[in-house]
Amino acid sequence: MDILKSIIIWLIGIIIIIIFFPITFIVWLLAFPFDRNRKIVHWLLVYQAWVISHLVPIWRIHVEGRKKAKPGTTYVIICNHQSILDILIINCLRYRFKWISKIEVNSVPVLGWYVKMADYISVDRGDKESKEKMMEEAYECLKKNISIMIFPEGTRSADSQISFFKRGAFQLAISTGKPILPVIMDGTGNVLPKHGIVFGGFHKIDIRVLDPVNPETFGTDDCDKLAMQFQEMMKEELQKLRTEKISR
């Protein structure tokens, strides 16, 4: 039953993407000469993701704290990473940002084309020069007052727990003096776990935006220490979220 359900869901997703892609391409082509930061394409992708995520009947998405991000403020947005669905679901926040994603996504048909049209930032995690280029591009985005979105774990969690945070996001926050906006997500790992293609049963997916943390309250200019601080804080917040879900 799960396999049949998964086939139907994948087909629905593929059909919707195929329908949306020509529209996205035409908008990208028309906006290309004047939309240097690809803002229009980003918003188009955000609303497409919102539509897709609300059409799938096997989950219910609950968003909390969305307005904690103040309009006009630039953030280094960080979120834990449980599933490939996170990329789709996080867009339900409807924030303006540049994604930082692994370079392998660029080779995925349609999805990779979307990434390129929106001019998102890619990184080859095994290449030092690619990492340096990613940091430079992200730094320039933040200086242009464009928020960035990054999964500090670098990869999906195998057990839906928060694992080691890499230093990149925190190095950017320190060097640019931008606040960090932590986001907790839970439930996507149950719907579609790492390396899985079969969707699980009905699940509730929670997105909780935590309070922004301003640079003057970091308490350190050591990006490794800052990464550890946020890792522990977000572990506690994830556990708190799960405890609240059980008691509801």
C-alpha positions as protocol buffer text, in pm:
chain_id: "A"
residue {
  index: 1
  type: MET
  ca { x: 0 y: 0 z: 0 }
}
residue {
  index: 2
  type: ASP
  ca { x: 284 y: 241 z: 86 }
}
residue {
  index: 3
  type: ILE
  ca { x: 450 y: 166 z: -248 }
}
residue {
  index: 4
  type: LEU
  ca { x: 132 y: 235 z: -445 }
}
residue {
  index: 5
  type: LYS
  ca { x: 72 y: 553 z: -248 }
}
residue {
  index: 6
  type: SER
  ca { x: 432 y: 662 z: -308 }
}
residue {
  index: 7
  type: ILE
  ca { x: 403 y: 606 z: -683 }
}
residue {
  index: 8
  type: ILE
  ca { x: 91 y: 823 z: -693 }
}
residue {
  index: 9
  type: ILE
  ca { x: 257 y: 1100 z: -488 }
}
residue {
  index: 10
  type: TRP
  ca { x: 572 y: 1098 z: -702 }
}
residue {
  index: 11
  type: LEU
  ca { x: 358 y: 1115 z: -1016 }
}
residue {
  index: 12
  type: ILE
  ca { x: 157 y: 1407 z: -879 }
}
residue {
  index: 13
  type: GLY
  ca { x: 478 y: 1590 z: -789 }
}
residue {
  index: 14
  type: ILE
  ca { x: 637 y: 1526 z: -1129 }
}
residue {
  index: 15
  type: ILE
  ca { x: 324 y: 1635 z: -1318 }
}
residue {
  index: 16
  type: ILE
  ca { x: 297 y: 1958 z: -1118 }
}
residue {
  index: 17
  type: ILE
  ca { x: 665 y: 2036 z: -1172 }
}
residue {
  index: 18
  type: ILE
  ca { x: 634 y: 1971 z: -1546 }
}
residue {
  index: 19
  type: ILE
  ca { x: 334 y: 2207 z: -1559 }
}
residue {
  index: 20
  type: PHE
  ca { x: 511 y: 2478 z: -1357 }
}
residue {
  index: 21
  type: PHE
  ca { x: 848 y: 2457 z: -1533 }
}
residue {
  index: 22
  type: PRO
  ca { x: 754 y: 2629 z: -1864 }
}
residue {
  index: 23
  type: ILE
  ca { x: 592 y: 2913 z: -1665 }
}
residue {
  index: 24
  type: THR
  ca { x: 905 y: 2950 z: -1452 }
}
residue {
  index: 25
  type: PHE
  ca { x: 1130 y: 2946 z: -1758 }
}
residue {
  index: 26
  type: ILE
  ca { x: 926 y: 3214 z: -1937 }
}
residue {
  index: 27
  type: VAL
  ca { x: 924 y: 3437 z: -1626 }
}
residue {
  index: 28
  type: TRP
  ca { x: 1299 y: 3385 z: -1581 }
}
residue {
  index: 29
  type: LEU
  ca { x: 1360 y: 3474 z: -1946 }
}
residue {
  index: 30
  type: LEU
  ca { x: 1149 y: 3790 z: -1933 }
}
residue {
  index: 31
  type: ALA
  ca { x: 1290 y: 3904 z: -1598 }
}
residue {
  index: 32
  type: PHE
  ca { x: 1653 y: 3815 z: -1674 }
}
residue {
  index: 33
  type: PRO
  ca { x: 1765 y: 4160 z: -1801 }
}
residue {
  index: 34
  type: PHE
  ca { x: 1653 y: 4352 z: -1490 }
}
residue {
  index: 35
  type: ASP
  ca { x: 1614 y: 4094 z: -1209 }
}
residue {
  index: 36
  type: ARG
  ca { x: 1983 y: 4064 z: -1124 }
}
residue {
  index: 37
  type: ASN
  ca { x: 1932 y: 3895 z: -789 }
}
residue {
  index: 38
  type: ARG
  ca { x: 1665 y: 3660 z: -932 }
}
residue {
  index: 39
  type: LYS
  ca { x: 1416 y: 3780 z: -673 }
}
residue {
  index: 40
  type: ILE
  ca { x: 1117 y: 3721 z: -900 }
}
residue {
  index: 41
  type: VAL
  ca { x: 1216 y: 3363 z: -980 }
}
residue {
  index: 42
  type: HIS
  ca { x: 1274 y: 3291 z: -611 }
}
residue {
  index: 43
  type: TRP
  ca { x: 924 y: 3408 z: -516 }
}
residue {
  index: 44
  type: LEU
  ca { x: 777 y: 3205 z: -798 }
}
residue {
  index: 45
  type: LEU
  ca { x: 954 y: 2893 z: -670 }
}
residue {
  index: 46
  type: VAL
  ca { x: 845 y: 2968 z: -313 }
}
residue {
  index: 47
  type: TYR
  ca { x: 478 y: 2978 z: -409 }
}
residue {
  index: 48
  type: GLN
  ca { x: 510 y: 2673 z: -631 }
}
residue {
  index: 49
  type: ALA
  ca { x: 657 y: 2482 z: -337 }
}
residue {
  index: 50
  type: TRP
  ca { x: 375 y: 2609 z: -115 }
}
residue {
  index: 51
  type: VAL
  ca { x: 114 y: 2481 z: -361 }
}
residue {
  index: 52
  type: ILE
  ca { x: 281 y: 2140 z: -397 }
}
residue {
  index: 53
  type: SER
  ca { x: 331 y: 2095 z: -22 }
}
residue {
  index: 54
  type: HIS
  ca { x: -38 y: 2169 z: 45 }
}
residue {
  index: 55
  type: LEU
  ca { x: -167 y: 1940 z: -230 }
}
residue {
  index: 56
  type: VAL
  ca { x: -4 y: 1626 z: -90 }
}
residue {
  index: 57
  type: PRO
  ca { x: -261 y: 1456 z: 137 }
}
residue {
  index: 58
  type: ILE
  ca { x: -26 y: 1251 z: 356 }
}
residue {
  index: 59
  type: TRP
  ca { x: 98 y: 1529 z: 582 }
}
residue {
  index: 60
  type: ARG
  ca { x: -26 y: 1836 z: 762 }
}
residue {
  index: 61
  type: ILE
  ca { x: 212 y: 2131 z: 796 }
}
residue {
  index: 62
  type: HIS
  ca { x: 208 y: 2348 z: 1106 }
}
residue {
  index: 63
  type: VAL
  ca { x: 414 y: 2669 z: 1096 }
}
residue {
  index: 64
  type: GLU
  ca { x: 488 y: 2859 z: 1415 }
}
residue {
  index: 65
  type: GLY
  ca { x: 677 y: 3185 z: 1470 }
}
residue {
  index: 66
  type: ARG
  ca { x: 701 y: 3289 z: 1105 }
}
residue {
  index: 67
  type: LYS
  ca { x: 667 y: 3658 z: 1194 }
}
residue {
  index: 68
  type: LYS
  ca { x: 973 y: 3646 z: 1420 }
}
residue {
  index: 69
  type: ALA
  ca { x: 1171 y: 3730 z: 1109 }
}
residue {
  index: 70
  type: LYS
  ca { x: 1133 y: 4105 z: 1069 }
}
residue {
  index: 71
  type: PRO
  ca { x: 1071 y: 4231 z: 714 }
}
residue {
  index: 72
  type: GLY
  ca { x: 1374 y: 4415 z: 580 }
}
residue {
  index: 73
  type: THR
  ca { x: 1619 y: 4239 z: 812 }
}
residue {
  index: 74
  type: THR
  ca { x: 1889 y: 4018 z: 664 }
}
residue {
  index: 75
  type: TYR
  ca { x: 1950 y: 3683 z: 833 }
}
residue {
  index: 76
  type: VAL
  ca { x: 2170 y: 3379 z: 824 }
}
residue {
  index: 77
  type: ILE
  ca { x: 1886 y: 3126 z: 840 }
}
residue {
  index: 78
  type: ILE
  ca { x: 1977 y: 2781 z: 973 }
}
residue {
  index: 79
  type: CYS
  ca { x: 1760 y: 2471 z: 1001 }
}
residue {
  index: 80
  type: ASN
  ca { x: 1806 y: 2108 z: 1097 }
}
residue {
  index: 81
  type: HIS
  ca { x: 1789 y: 1860 z: 811 }
}
residue {
  index: 82
  type: GLN
  ca { x: 1589 y: 1535 z: 818 }
}
residue {
  index: 83
  type: SER
  ca { x: 1475 y: 1472 z: 461 }
}
residue {
  index: 84
  type: ILE
  ca { x: 1497 y: 1587 z: 102 }
}
residue {
  index: 85
  type: LEU
  ca { x: 1143 y: 1719 z: 164 }
}
residue {
  index: 86
  type: ASP
  ca { x: 1293 y: 1993 z: 385 }
}
residue {
  index: 87
  type: ILE
  ca { x: 1385 y: 2192 z: 73 }
}
residue {
  index: 88
  type: LEU
  ca { x: 1019 y: 2193 z: -30 }
}
residue {
  index: 89
  type: ILE
  ca { x: 866 y: 2243 z: 314 }
}
residue {
  index: 90
  type: ILE
  ca { x: 1097 y: 2527 z: 431 }
}
residue {
  index: 91
  type: ASN
  ca { x: 956 y: 2742 z: 152 }
}
residue {
  index: 92
  type: CYS
  ca { x: 626 y: 2746 z: 341 }
}
residue {
  index: 93
  type: LEU
  ca { x: 789 y: 3018 z: 553 }
}
residue {
  index: 94
  type: ARG
  ca { x: 776 y: 3241 z: 246 }
}
residue {
  index: 95
  type: TYR
  ca { x: 1100 y: 3423 z: 320 }
}
residue {
  index: 96
  type: ARG
  ca { x: 1331 y: 3583 z: 70 }
}
residue {
  index: 97
  type: PHE
  ca { x: 1672 y: 3415 z: 72 }
}
residue {
  index: 98
  type: LYS
  ca { x: 1936 y: 3239 z: -132 }
}
residue {
  index: 99
  type: TRP
  ca { x: 1963 y: 2865 z: -80 }
}
residue {
  index: 100
  type: ILE
  ca { x: 2303 y: 2711 z: -26 }
}
residue {
  index: 101
  type: SER
  ca { x: 2287 y: 2356 z: -158 }
}
residue {
  index: 102
  type: LYS
  ca { x: 2524 y: 2077 z: -249 }
}
residue {
  index: 103
  type: ILE
  ca { x: 2642 y: 2079 z: -610 }
}
residue {
  index: 104
  type: GLU
  ca { x: 2487 y: 1737 z: -680 }
}
residue {
  index: 105
  type: VAL
  ca { x: 2145 y: 1905 z: -689 }
}
residue {
  index: 106
  type: ASN
  ca { x: 2249 y: 2089 z: -1008 }
}
residue {
  index: 107
  type: SER
  ca { x: 2259 y: 1761 z: -1201 }
}
residue {
  index: 108
  type: VAL
  ca { x: 1904 y: 1661 z: -1103 }
}
residue {
  index: 109
  type: PRO
  ca { x: 1668 y: 1718 z: -1399 }
}
residue {
  index: 110
  type: VAL
  ca { x: 1428 y: 2013 z: -1352 }
}
residue {
  index: 111
  type: LEU
  ca { x: 1531 y: 2068 z: -989 }
}
residue {
  index: 112
  type: GLY
  ca { x: 1884 y: 2157 z: -1097 }
}
residue {
  index: 113
  type: TRP
  ca { x: 1745 y: 2391 z: -1363 }
}
residue {
  index: 114
  type: TYR
  ca { x: 1535 y: 2566 z: -1099 }
}
residue {
  index: 115
  type: VAL
  ca { x: 1844 y: 2612 z: -881 }
}
residue {
  index: 116
  type: LYS
  ca { x: 2034 y: 2768 z: -1170 }
}
residue {
  index: 117
  type: MET
  ca { x: 1748 y: 2996 z: -1276 }
}
residue {
  index: 118
  type: ALA
  ca { x: 1714 y: 3128 z: -921 }
}
residue {
  index: 119
  type: ASP
  ca { x: 2094 y: 3170 z: -905 }
}
residue {
  index: 120
  type: TYR
  ca { x: 2117 y: 2983 z: -576 }
}
residue {
  index: 121
  type: ILE
  ca { x: 2459 y: 2906 z: -431 }
}
residue {
  index: 122
  type: SER
  ca { x: 2606 y: 2560 z: -483 }
}
residue {
  index: 123
  type: VAL
  ca { x: 2899 y: 2394 z: -309 }
}
residue {
  index: 124
  type: ASP
  ca { x: 3103 y: 2083 z: -369 }
}
residue {
  index: 125
  type: ARG
  ca { x: 3161 y: 1968 z: -13 }
}
residue {
  index: 126
  type: GLY
  ca { x: 3471 y: 1772 z: -113 }
}
residue {
  index: 127
  type: ASP
  ca { x: 3641 y: 2061 z: -292 }
}
residue {
  index: 128
  type: LYS
  ca { x: 3822 y: 2330 z: -91 }
}
residue {
  index: 129
  type: GLU
  ca { x: 3807 y: 2589 z: -372 }
}
residue {
  index: 130
  type: SER
  ca { x: 3434 y: 2531 z: -411 }
}
residue {
  index: 131
  type: LYS
  ca { x: 3381 y: 2587 z: -39 }
}
residue {
  index: 132
  type: GLU
  ca { x: 3579 y: 2911 z: -55 }
}
residue {
  index: 133
  type: LYS
  ca { x: 3377 y: 3029 z: -355 }
}
residue {
  index: 134
  type: MET
  ca { x: 3053 y: 2943 z: -174 }
}
residue {
  index: 135
  type: MET
  ca { x: 3160 y: 3148 z: 126 }
}
residue {
  index: 136
  type: GLU
  ca { x: 3249 y: 3444 z: -97 }
}
residue {
  index: 137
  type: GLU
  ca { x: 2914 y: 3432 z: -279 }
}
residue {
  index: 138
  type: ALA
  ca { x: 2720 y: 3397 z: 47 }
}
residue {
  index: 139
  type: TYR
  ca { x: 2917 y: 3687 z: 197 }
}
residue {
  index: 140
  type: GLU
  ca { x: 2828 y: 3908 z: -101 }
}
residue {
  index: 141
  type: CYS
  ca { x: 2459 y: 3813 z: -70 }
}
residue {
  index: 142
  type: LEU
  ca { x: 2451 y: 3910 z: 295 }
}
residue {
  index: 143
  type: LYS
  ca { x: 2627 y: 4238 z: 220 }
}
residue {
  index: 144
  type: LYS
  ca { x: 2358 y: 4306 z: -42 }
}
residue {
  index: 145
  type: ASN
  ca { x: 2100 y: 4245 z: 233 }
}
residue {
  index: 146
  type: ILE
  ca { x: 1987 y: 3913 z: 90 }
}
residue {
  index: 147
  type: SER
  ca { x: 1941 y: 3644 z: 354 }
}
residue {
  index: 148
  type: ILE
  ca { x: 2091 y: 3301 z: 305 }
}
residue {
  index: 149
  type: MET
  ca { x: 1942 y: 2964 z: 399 }
}
residue {
  index: 150
  type: ILE
  ca { x: 2172 y: 2680 z: 499 }
}
residue {
  index: 151
  type: PHE
  ca { x: 2154 y: 2341 z: 668 }
}
residue {
  index: 152
  type: PRO
  ca { x: 2452 y: 2357 z: 909 }
}
residue {
  index: 153
  type: GLU
  ca { x: 2462 y: 1978 z: 940 }
}
residue {
  index: 154
  type: GLY
  ca { x: 2557 y: 1966 z: 573 }
}
residue {
  index: 155
  type: THR
  ca { x: 2355 y: 1651 z: 508 }
}
residue {
  index: 156
  type: ARG
  ca { x: 2034 y: 1480 z: 611 }
}
residue {
  index: 157
  type: SER
  ca { x: 2017 y: 1312 z: 949 }
}
residue {
  index: 158
  type: ALA
  ca { x: 1981 y: 933 z: 938 }
}
residue {
  index: 159
  type: ASP
  ca { x: 1783 y: 919 z: 1262 }
}
residue {
  index: 160
  type: SER
  ca { x: 1602 y: 1257 z: 1262 }
}
residue {
  index: 161
  type: GLN
  ca { x: 1826 y: 1379 z: 1545 }
}
residue {
  index: 162
  type: ILE
  ca { x: 2043 y: 1690 z: 1514 }
}
residue {
  index: 163
  type: SER
  ca { x: 2404 y: 1605 z: 1437 }
}
residue {
  index: 164
  type: PHE
  ca { x: 2729 y: 1803 z: 1418 }
}
residue {
  index: 165
  type: PHE
  ca { x: 2702 y: 2162 z: 1292 }
}
residue {
  index: 166
  type: LYS
  ca { x: 2965 y: 2276 z: 1044 }
}
residue {
  index: 167
  type: ARG
  ca { x: 3118 y: 2619 z: 1091 }
}
residue {
  index: 168
  type: GLY
  ca { x: 3029 y: 2794 z: 761 }
}
residue {
  index: 169
  type: ALA
  ca { x: 2699 y: 2958 z: 857 }
}
residue {
  index: 170
  type: PHE
  ca { x: 2841 y: 3088 z: 1183 }
}
residue {
  index: 171
  type: GLN
  ca { x: 3157 y: 3218 z: 1019 }
}
residue {
  index: 172
  type: LEU
  ca { x: 2935 y: 3418 z: 781 }
}
residue {
  index: 173
  type: ALA
  ca { x: 2724 y: 3557 z: 1065 }
}
residue {
  index: 174
  type: ILE
  ca { x: 3032 y: 3669 z: 1257 }
}
residue {
  index: 175
  type: SER
  ca { x: 3213 y: 3820 z: 956 }
}
residue {
  index: 176
  type: THR
  ca { x: 2909 y: 4012 z: 827 }
}
residue {
  index: 177
  type: GLY
  ca { x: 2754 y: 4102 z: 1162 }
}
residue {
  index: 178
  type: LYS
  ca { x: 2419 y: 3956 z: 1059 }
}
residue {
  index: 179
  type: PRO
  ca { x: 2176 y: 3792 z: 1304 }
}
residue {
  index: 180
  type: ILE
  ca { x: 2114 y: 3418 z: 1296 }
}
residue {
  index: 181
  type: LEU
  ca { x: 1755 y: 3296 z: 1254 }
}
residue {
  index: 182
  type: PRO
  ca { x: 1726 y: 2937 z: 1384 }
}
residue {
  index: 183
  type: VAL
  ca { x: 1447 y: 2717 z: 1249 }
}
residue {
  index: 184
  type: ILE
  ca { x: 1345 y: 2377 z: 1387 }
}
residue {
  index: 185
  type: MET
  ca { x: 1173 y: 2128 z: 1158 }
}
residue {
  index: 186
  type: ASP
  ca { x: 1035 y: 1790 z: 1261 }
}
residue {
  index: 187
  type: GLY
  ca { x: 835 y: 1517 z: 1090 }
}
residue {
  index: 188
  type: THR
  ca { x: 984 y: 1513 z: 741 }
}
residue {
  index: 189
  type: GLY
  ca { x: 1221 y: 1231 z: 834 }
}
residue {
  index: 190
  type: ASN
  ca { x: 919 y: 1013 z: 917 }
}
residue {
  index: 191
  type: VAL
  ca { x: 750 y: 1091 z: 587 }
}
residue {
  index: 192
  type: LEU
  ca { x: 1056 y: 1036 z: 366 }
}
residue {
  index: 193
  type: PRO
  ca { x: 1376 y: 929 z: 548 }
}
residue {
  index: 194
  type: LYS
  ca { x: 1730 y: 971 z: 417 }
}
residue {
  index: 195
  type: HIS
  ca { x: 1793 y: 760 z: 105 }
}
residue {
  index: 196
  type: GLY
  ca { x: 1425 y: 658 z: 106 }
}
residue {
  index: 197
  type: ILE
  ca { x: 1185 y: 685 z: -189 }
}
residue {
  index: 198
  type: VAL
  ca { x: 878 y: 527 z: -23 }
}
residue {
  index: 199
  type: PHE
  ca { x: 655 y: 770 z: 166 }
}
residue {
  index: 200
  type: GLY
  ca { x: 542 y: 677 z: 515 }
}
residue {
  index: 201
  type: GLY
  ca { x: 191 y: 717 z: 655 }
}
residue {
  index: 202
  type: PHE
  ca { x: 19 y: 1038 z: 752 }
}
residue {
  index: 203
  type: HIS
  ca { x: 240 y: 1264 z: 964 }
}
residue {
  index: 204
  type: LYS
  ca { x: 231 y: 1613 z: 1102 }
}
residue {
  index: 205
  type: ILE
  ca { x: 524 y: 1829 z: 997 }
}
residue {
  index: 206
  type: ASP
  ca { x: 619 y: 2111 z: 1232 }
}
residue {
  index: 207
  type: ILE
  ca { x: 820 y: 2419 z: 1145 }
}
residue {
  index: 208
  type: ARG
  ca { x: 908 y: 2639 z: 1441 }
}
residue {
  index: 209
  type: VAL
  ca { x: 1097 y: 2965 z: 1391 }
}
residue {
  index: 210
  type: LEU
  ca { x: 1294 y: 3053 z: 1702 }
}
residue {
  index: 211
  type: ASP
  ca { x: 1392 y: 3400 z: 1818 }
}
residue {
  index: 212
  type: PRO
  ca { x: 1660 y: 3566 z: 1604 }
}
residue {
  index: 213
  type: VAL
  ca { x: 2000 y: 3589 z: 1774 }
}
residue {
  index: 214
  type: ASN
  ca { x: 2180 y: 3919 z: 1720 }
}
residue {
  index: 215
  type: PRO
  ca { x: 2560 y: 3937 z: 1680 }
}
residue {
  index: 216
  type: GLU
  ca { x: 2607 y: 4132 z: 2004 }
}
residue {
  index: 217
  type: THR
  ca { x: 2468 y: 3836 z: 2199 }
}
residue {
  index: 218
  type: PHE
  ca { x: 2678 y: 3564 z: 2032 }
}
residue {
  index: 219
  type: GLY
  ca { x: 2919 y: 3573 z: 2326 }
}
residue {
  index: 220
  type: THR
  ca { x: 3210 y: 3462 z: 2108 }
}
residue {
  index: 221
  type: ASP
  ca { x: 3382 y: 3540 z: 1780 }
}
residue {
  index: 222
  type: ASP
  ca { x: 3494 y: 3178 z: 1745 }
}
residue {
  index: 223
  type: CYS
  ca { x: 3274 y: 3023 z: 1475 }
}
residue {
  index: 224
  type: ASP
  ca { x: 3336 y: 2668 z: 1600 }
}
residue {
  index: 225
  type: LYS
  ca { x: 3221 y: 2756 z: 1952 }
}
residue {
  index: 226
  type: LEU
  ca { x: 2921 y: 2941 z: 1812 }
}
residue {
  index: 227
  type: ALA
  ca { x: 2830 y: 2636 z: 1603 }
}
residue {
  index: 228
  type: MET
  ca { x: 2839 y: 2417 z: 1913 }
}
residue {
  index: 229
  type: GLN
  ca { x: 2623 y: 2664 z: 2106 }
}
residue {
  index: 230
  type: PHE
  ca { x: 2354 y: 2664 z: 1838 }
}
residue {
  index: 231
  type: GLN
  ca { x: 2374 y: 2288 z: 1796 }
}
residue {
  index: 232
  type: GLU
  ca { x: 2304 y: 2231 z: 2166 }
}
residue {
  index: 233
  type: MET
  ca { x: 2033 y: 2498 z: 2176 }
}
residue {
  index: 234
  type: MET
  ca { x: 1853 y: 2355 z: 1874 }
}
residue {
  index: 235
  type: LYS
  ca { x: 1878 y: 2001 z: 2014 }
}
residue {
  index: 236
  type: GLU
  ca { x: 1698 y: 2124 z: 2325 }
}
residue {
  index: 237
  type: GLU
  ca { x: 1436 y: 2306 z: 2119 }
}
residue {
  index: 238
  type: LEU
  ca { x: 1374 y: 1998 z: 1903 }
}
residue {
  index: 239
  type: GLN
  ca { x: 1322 y: 1785 z: 2212 }
}
residue {
  index: 240
  type: LYS
  ca { x: 1091 y: 2050 z: 2357 }
}
residue {
  index: 241
  type: LEU
  ca { x: 888 y: 2052 z: 2035 }
}
residue {
  index: 242
  type: ARG
  ca { x: 854 y: 1673 z: 2039 }
}
residue {
  index: 243
  type: THR
  ca { x: 749 y: 1673 z: 2406 }
}
residue {
  index: 244
  type: GLU
  ca { x: 482 y: 1932 z: 2330 }
}
residue {
  index: 245
  type: LYS
  ca { x: 354 y: 1723 z: 2038 }
}
residue {
  index: 246
  type: ILE
  ca { x: 310 y: 1418 z: 2263 }
}
residue {
  index: 247
  type: SER
  ca { x: 119 y: 1617 z: 2525 }
}
residue {
  index: 248
  type: ARG
  ca { x: -125 y: 1772 z: 2276 }
}
